[in-house]
Amino acid sequence: QVQLVESGGGLVQPGGSLRLSCEASGFMFSIAYMRWYRQAPGKERELVAGISSSGGVTTYADSVKGRFTISRDNVKKTVHLQMNSVNSDDTAVYYCHAQQGPWSGFGQGTQVTVSS
């Protein structure tokens, strides 16, 4: 059974940091392309960051470049999103996404709220 379980969300002050994690199971994580998406209230889901199967190639949305870092551990089957210098625009539900060949799927999401 394929599972993507996000954790690490919560309330953070503007300028603060948060680290999201996604634990994967039920598929070949080491060859899957992994992404983080987010969806703010009233907005469409948007791509935040992606990382290749080896971890050697990463991509970021312009809005998070220089502030967020995606990483993965193929032994532990986890992918992380380190969020630094957050602001109110980063408030959203963050979703882990996996793609392996023709298959892809999302986790259930974790809420991140940036507020003082």
Secondary structure, 3 states (H helix, E strand, C coil): CCEEEEECCEEECCCCCEEEEEEEECCCHHHCEEEEEEECCCCCCEEEEEECCCCCCEEECCCCCCCEEEEEECCCCEEEEEECCCCHHHCEEEEEEEEECCEEEECCCEEEEECC
